[in-house]
Amino acid sequence: MSKEYRPLVMRANRLLGAQLVEHNLVKIEDLNAASEKFIEAAAGEDARNATILGLLAYDLKVLKEDDVLHHLVENDGLGLVDLRTYEVPDEVKKDLDFEACWATWSVPFDKEEEFFFVATAYYLSPAVRNHWEKRLGGPILWFGTTLENVAEHLEKLSAEAAASVAAHAAVAAPLVASAPLPVLAKAS
């Protein structure tokens, strides 16, 4: 994780944890245990391991993501989205910041008129919502999803981006190799 996103990761997870406790989705003791493990994970380079939600749900097994999603639907009126078969428009793909997505466990996945559609596993974190509101600069329609769904979607988009770069490089390489070299005048 880059130094640029480290403060966002720390704040997003701290505020998410506080909201999970406030909404009685986890006990403070469980959050404290997850926080200790989170600090270790956040010290590493991979933002994917620095997730308080993942630690609570999959490591400590004291929370189910389905319970969080149910809470979002019932209390915040969010819709849910499954990104596995969703094709992201090129307009949205071109500006996608993968590090910001991993840091916030969120991904913009569509835009219609001035509205951005953002799927997130971290909606309860005000730091995540604030980040994307500032970054996108327009109204956002939020959708809840799971950590796994965000991860699979980002990995798919990352693979597509890498394949696109490789394809462009393969097309450009023969053009560069066959271009005549400029003739340099000899110094007299």
TISEVO-256797 format. One record per atom (N, C-alpha, C): x, y, z. Coordinates in steps of 0.001 Angstrom, whole numbers, padded with zeros to 6 digits, always signed. Atoms other than C-alpha are relative to their C-alpha. Layout:
BEGIN
XYZ;...
END
This chain:
BEGIN
+000852-001167+000000;+000000+000000+000000;+000898+001230+000000;-000822-001203+000088;+001379+003399-000914;-000223+000887+001214;+000103-000921-001128;+002020+006065+001683;-001181+000943-000191;+001122-000897+000295;-000637+008171-000057;-001309-000529+000584;+001271+000579-000428;-003411+005747+000891;+000008-000575+001409;-000075+000563-001354;-002175+004537+004277;-000926+000732+000989;+000915-000678-000932;-004027+007293+006228;-001476-000308-000295;+001378+000329+000362;-007229+006547+004293;-000368-001397+000487;+000253+001377-000453;-006963+002822+005042;-000207-000030+001515;+000098-000006-001468;-006393+003486+008735;-001313+000642+000458;+001224-000719-000395;-009241+005995+009017;-001253-000778-000404;+001171+000742+000481;-011684+003954+006919;-000294-001192+000888;+000192+001185-000835;-011151+000848+009022;-000365+000356+001433;+000320-000432-001365;-011216+002681+012360;-001462+000420+000086;+001386-000475-000022;-014513+004378+011495;-000993-001117-000303;+000878+001145+000261;-016006+001193+010064;-000174-000817+001276;+000071+000766-001245;-015157-000658+013272;-000906+000674+001018;+000837-000735-000947;-016756+002062+015368;-001480-000106-000380;+001387+000106+000454;-019926+001926+013255;-000557-001411+000210;+000449+001375-000231;-020111-001859+013499;-000379-000212+001463;+000307+000093-001430;-020011-001578+017291;-001250+000825+000311;+001146-000870-000278;-022463+001346+017354;-001325-000614-000451;+001218+000623+000535;-024969-000610+015260;-000205-001423+000538;+000122+001307-000667;-024538-003692+017495;+000215-001180-000945;-000334+001099+000901;-023112-005796+014693;+001182-000812+000527;-001091+000710-000684;-019999-006690+016734;+000160+000571+001408;-000292-000447-001360;-018903-006451+020356;+001337+000726-000001;-001233-000783-000109;-016177-004031+021397;+001214-000907+000209;-001126+000916-000231;-014007-006941+022596;+000462-000635-001312;-000343+000601+001294;-014168-008518+019132;+000689+001025-000905;-000641-001057+000788;-013324-005196+017486;+001428+000223+000475;-001357-000183-000534;-010319-004802+019796;+000930-001116-000468;-000818+001128+000474;-009062-008274+018855;+000311+000152-001485;-000214-000192+001437;-009533-007537+015158;+000936+001177-000250;-000851-001182+000173;-007840-004149+015554;+001477-000334+000171;-001394+000426-000188;-004667-005782+016856;+000525-000695-001251;-000401+000699+001224;-004543-008059+013813;+000060+000966-001181;+000027-000990+001071;-005412-005129+011551;+001295+000815-000026;-001233-000792-000089;-002402-003123+012783;+001156-000768-000650;-001038+000836+000611;-000129-006026+011784;-000151-000037-001518;+000257+000077+001437;-001768-006331+008361;+000273+001336-000681;-000187-001329+000586;-001664-002573+007746;+001478+000365-000114;-001437-000268+000075;+002087-002570+008363;+000602-000600-001277;-000478+000622+001229;+002456-004711+005218;-000268+000871-001210;+000140-000756+001240;+002413-003585+001615;-001320-000250-000712;+001196+000380+000738;-000812-005266+000511;-001262+000472+000723;+001215-000550-000611;-003967-003241+001271;-001113-001034+000086;+001053+001013-000008;-006035-006347+000580;-000098-000717+001344;+000010+000666-001303;-005047-007808+003944;-000391+000943+001125;+000312-000992-001020;-005757-004584+005819;-001488+000326-000054;+001443-000201-000018;-009494-004963+006310;-000591-000498+001310;+000601+000360-001285;-011184-004886+009692;-001229-000873-000231;+001180+000798+000316;-014334-006289+008072;+000399-001443-000309;-000477+001341+000327;-012420-009245+006649;+000486-000751+001228;-000490+000642-001221;-010742-009941+009973;-001146-000434+000903;+001150+000336-000841;-014037-009844+011857;-000820-001147-000581;+000867+000994+000643;-015900-011963+009310;+000699-001325-000276;-000633+001233+000485;-013326-014475+008103;+001113-000530+000884;-001061+000465-000884;-010536-014610+010641;-000582-000330+001381;+000576+000215-001330;-012363-014187+013959;-001387-000637-000047;+001334+000592+000213;-015737-015318+012559;-001039+000460+001042;+000962-000556-000948;-017724-012989+014839;-001044+000867-000705;+000901-000823+000792;-019593-011241+012028;-000209-000666-001350;+000285+000487+001351;-021280-012266+008794;-000226+001209-000887;+000199-001114+000929;-021072-009952+005820;-001472+000144-000378;+001429-000067+000306;-024692-010855+005074;-000754+000839+001036;+000644-000811-001035;-025663-009261+008402;+000257+001492-000248;-000322-001396+000319;-023881-006049+007402;-000835+000456-001197;+000789-000358+001182;-025577-006066+003982;-001477+000159+000347;+001395-000101-000438;-028960-006707+005593;-000218+001330+000741;+000072-001271-000732;-028314-003745+007918;-000035+001179-000978;-000045-001095+000981;-027466-001509+004929;-001320+000143-000741;+001281-000027+000719;-030649-002460+003106;-001104+000522+000919;+001076-000348-000923;-032909-002138+006155;+000118+001402+000587;-000169-001269-000717;-031415+000956+007794;+000456+001164-000866;-000512-001081+000839;-029728+002915+005012;-000658+000045-001376;+000715+000018+001270;-031945+001961+002080;+000879-000263-001218;-000894+000309+001115;-029025+000774-000040;-000517-001179-000795;+000209+001170+000821;-029433-001564-002936;+001251-000852+000070;-001150+000892+000050;-027118-004526-003406;+000344-000260-001452;-000417+000283+001365;-025080-005349-006489;+000983-001165-000002;-000942+001087+000243;-023267-008427-007756;+000777+000394-001255;-000820-000528+001091;-020397-007233-009943;+000576-001076-000916;-000655+001075+000753;-019413-010645-011338;-000270+000049-001492;+000315-000021+001431;-021182-010195-014652;-000203+001414-000516;+000224-001387+000381;-021258-006412-014731;+001135+000490-000891;-001001-000552+000916;-019448-004789-017674;+000121+001495+000255;-000239-001400-000332;-017942-001472-016612;+000241+000792-001283;-000222-000824+001195;-018179+001271-019253;+001433+000532-000052;-001368-000501+000178;-014856+002457-020697;+000205+001357+000664;-000079-001329-000618;-015600+005984-019429;+000348-000105+001485;-000267+000193-001424;-015505+004679-015855;+001348-000694+000187;-001256+000756-000113;-012594+002244-016410;+001228+000896-000131;-001203-000790+000303;-010216+004891-017762;+000491+000821+001189;-000385-000810-001157;-010235+006900-014521;+000085-000786+001297;+000028+000829-001201;-010241+003965-012109;+001365-000023+000692;-001210+000023-000820;-007662+004249-009327;-000064-001271+000851;+000067+001299-000667;-007052+000658-008242;+000424+000081+001464;-000447-000107-001394;-005172+001652-005078;-001090+000591+000888;+001099-000596-000773;-008066+003845-003918;-001119-001021+000197;+001044+001034-000111;-010483+000998-004643;+000359-001025+001063;-000424+000980-001000;-008454-001497-002612;+000012+000618+001396;-000087-000664-001309;-007913+001041+000195;-001370+000180+000639;+001343-000278-000517;-011662+001655+000525;-000971-001153-000209;+000861+001138+000324;-013043-001704-000603;-001257+000474-000715;+001077-000605+000774;-015154+000239-003079;+000441+000113-001448;-000339-000144+001413;-015353+000475-006848;-001130+000700-000757;+000980-000601+000899;-017127+002888-009184;-000234-000981-001146;+000237+001000+001033;-018861+000635-011685;-000914+000478-001119;+000817-000526+001091;-021104+002863-013781;-000194+001488+000221;+000333-001417-000072;-022072+006428-014562;-001158+000232-000952;+001142-000332+000830;-025398+007638-015838;-000313+001468+000226;+000102-001449-000079;-025712+011323-016616;+001030+000480+001013;-000988-000486-000965;-024101+013027-013596;+000158-000917+001204;-000038+000913-001145;-024636+010094-011200;+001050-001092-000183;-000961+001097-000034;-021831+007702-010301;-000613-001132+000816;+000441+001179-000729;-022635+004159-009166;+001243-000605+000646;-001154+000531-000723;-020275+002860-006480;-000450-001182+000854;+000230+001190-000815;-020273-000639-004994;+001044-000005+001111;-000937-000018-001120;-018727-000955-001556;-000371-001020+001073;+000189+000833-001187;-018260-003327+001331;+000172+000862+001253;-000343-000896-001109;-017366-000294+003503;-000916+001214+000094;+000913-001140-000025;-020444+001910+003260;-000120+000615+001396;+000157-000528-001356;-020651+002259+007055;+001145+000921+000422;-001121-000872-000343;-017303+004090+007070;-000169+001370-000660;+000131-001347+000572;-017820+007847+006646;+001251+000424-000783;-001237-000353+000710;-014171+008142+005549;-000036-000498-001451;+000110+000564+001354;-014896+005919+002535;-000964+000831-000827;+000984-000799+000743;-017993+007846+001516;+000565+001380-000331;-000589-001328+000243;-016194+011189+001917;+001065-000048-001081;-001054+000127+001004;-013236+009984-000132;-000592-000032-001414;+000558+000150+001346;-015368+008941-003091;-000838+001199-000405;+000759-001207+000346;-017637+011994-002912;+000933+001092-000495;-000984-001003+000436;-014580+014261-003174;+000645-000417-001317;-000719+000481+001182;-012837+012114-005781;-000854+000056-001262;+000855+000056+001183;-015797+011710-008125;-000654+001343-000306;+000506-001342+000225;-017145+015224-007655;-001429+000085-000521;+001394-000017+000423;-020754+014318-008339;-000823-000873+000912;+000842+000836-000854;-023733+012609-006783;+000291-001491-000205;-000308+001433+000027;-023233+008945-005925;-001219-000807+000416;+000978+001007-000405;-025690+006075-005856;+000814-001163+000543;-000779+001020-000689;-024235+003633-003340;-000702-001348-000050;+000504+001368-000016;-024640-000139-003507;+000889-000823+000914;-000749+000887-000865;-023612-002689-000928;+000418-001254-000754;-000489+001263+000551;-021566-005737-001851;+000991-000597+000991;-000921+000692-000905;-019129-008186-000271;+001451+000308-000336;-001437-000142+000239;-015365-008010+000103;+000424-000864-001186;-000356+000918+001081;-015069-011021-002193;-000446+000542-001352;+000515-000529+001259;-017206-009372-004862;+000847+001175-000476;-000870-001119+000357;-015099-006190-004793;+001344-000531-000488;-001313+000545+000361;-011862-008217-004898;-000028-000675-001370;+000094+000681+001300;-012973-010402-007819;-000155+001010-001130;+000237-001016+001027;-014171-007356-009747;+001278+000790-000290;-001241-000750+000196;-010946-005412-009190;+001073-000850-000671;-000971+000885+000645;-008824-008417-010145;-000327-000175-001476;+000429+000121+001400;-010864-008828-013350;+000369+001266-000776;-000315-001260+000674;-010492-005129-014237;+001506+000201-000134;-001460-000113+000041;-006784-005213-013399;+000586-000886-001095;-000461+000918+001050;-006263-008238-015678;-000343+000564-001383;+000383-000618+001274;-008170-006470-018477;+000928+001159-000343;-000898-001134+000225;-006018-003355-018058;+001387-000483-000401;-001320+000548+000333;-002816-005426-018136;+000003-000588-001414;+000099+000576+001345;-003984-007277-021260;-000056+001099-001054;+000095-001123+000927;-004811-003979-022949;+001364+000653-000206;-001350-000571+000096;-001350-002570-022171;+000897-000925-000815;-000815+000969+000735;+000280-005776-023473;-000362+000003-001483;+000431-000023+001401;-001797-005655-026677;+000513+001252-000703;-000506-001237+000598;-000834-002032-027298;+001508-000076-000209;-001450+000151+000123;+002832-002864-026692;+000347-000927-001151;-000260+000947+001091;+002667-005809-029120;-000226+000653-001356;+000269-000701+001265;+001192-003584-031839;+001077+001038-000263;-000982-001065+000158;+003700-000798-031227;+001407-000529-000261;-001360+000528+000128;+006806-003022-031091;+000437-000177-001448;-000438+000124+001388;+006896-003948-034820;+000110+001352-000698;-000063-001321+000610;+006230-000336-035757;+001299+000696+000366;-001237-000613-000455;+009165+000850-033695;+001184-000704-000639;-001118+000768+000553;+011438-001935-034960;+000181+000262-001490;-000116-000181+001443;+010656-001229-038623;+000185+001454-000402;-000171-001408+000338;+010926+002547-038435;+001460+000249-000345;-001395-000286+000370;+014016+003835-040240;+000651+000883+001051;-000733-000802-000962;+016679+005243-038002;+000418+001303-000677;-000405-001249+000595;+017478+008876-038559;+001499-000013-000310;-001399-000088+000379;+020724+009585-040336;+000563+001239+000644;-000634-001122-000673;+022998+011722-038293;+001117+000541-000864;-001079-000622+000798;+025276+014164-040061;+001310-000163+000748;-001332+000131-000610;+028958+013574-039471;+000552+001377+000289;-000659-001270-000337;+030830+016304-037745;+001249+000122-000844;-001177-000163+000839;+033456+017758-040063;+001134+000636+000721;
END
